[in-house]
Amino acid sequence: MKILQLCHKPPLPQVDGGCIAMHNITQGLLNGGQDVKVLAVETPKHPVKMEAFPVEYLRQTRFESQFIDTTPDVREALKCTFRRQSYQINRFYSKEMAAKLAQVLESEHFDIVHIESIYMSPYIPVVRKHSKAKIVMRMHNIEHQIWERLSDNERNPFRKFIYSTNARQLRRVEETILNQVDGYMTISEPDFTYFKTLAPTVPGTVIPFGINMDDYEVEDDYIPSDEPTLFHIGSMNWSPNVEGIEWFLDEVWPTIHEKHPTLTFTLAGRSIPESISQRHDANVNVVGAVPSANEFMLEHDLMVVPLLSGSGIRVKIVEAMALGKVVITTSVGAEGLAVENGKHLFIANTPEEFLAVIDKCIVTPDICTIIGENARDLISVKHDCGIITQKMVDFYQKIMTV
């Protein structure tokens, strides 16, 4: 089967969850014997760094990219608002990218064009014009929900207006886009339920975020130290991550620090803004980007993911669970995961609940070992890349017979 994978950013280097999710799809399909070509948009935020691409990957995928300047433009944003269009999506379209896509489609035959996220939806007409391939769209999130939640939690009137405008624009796209494709995939069951109500006759399926468990080997069962270290790792050029960490530092950390003055919280990730890096909260260490996310997570004990907004599945939570780490997250952070609170991870939504969970981990450290084992077992069953890839190929084949 020949598949063209259209990506809204380069899959490599794996700088955030979206990149990891796309790359794992590519690698899973290649490992399964499928023929995959990757065509990606590169932007100022996500440039192509050729040194990050293995030679074998470039050979197998015939990787190509096209630069698009997605720098926010107030005038274009206002035009989209008046036209009832989504500026967040429109800025990913360029005539140059459309021409490159047309050239690829005319030079090669594809059975499936796999579109990563609704941000690449402006190129659907190009695919229809230049190819008879079936189009399958992978919905990474319920995009409007992210902006809606950001708006609900925002106090600044101007930012609240921007967030709510983006939410309305994206919702309109989501309500119509699936009727333009041959099939779609969501990453979580809640997302699938939502999109199924919008397009009940369009074939869809759930393809969770998949990982290769061999990449997440641990030598021994997790045993927390007498004074476990708290940590968070995530890309800070994603608004929900910044919002969540600022809330945690403002509302939760003072409560924890007051009762456990020797505990530390280490924050890692790309593009940490000054609003966080310049705070100087007691016992909070901001280290920024790290060479290896896995090594960083293995060096610490309790992962904190205080998301207030967002959608889909948080990749770093899956990866931490695969390493047998104890994750403490909010209800939003746990959305889309087939987890049970207190069995596979801990859910906390208030400062008091976060403190109670940390108290439990300190007083009864054995529970951390049990949670870590349960977490790793769950990921090995629910998120194994091989199983997920086969399910995806089966879905492609079903779409091709329609």
Disulfide bonds with the S-S distance in Angstrom:
none
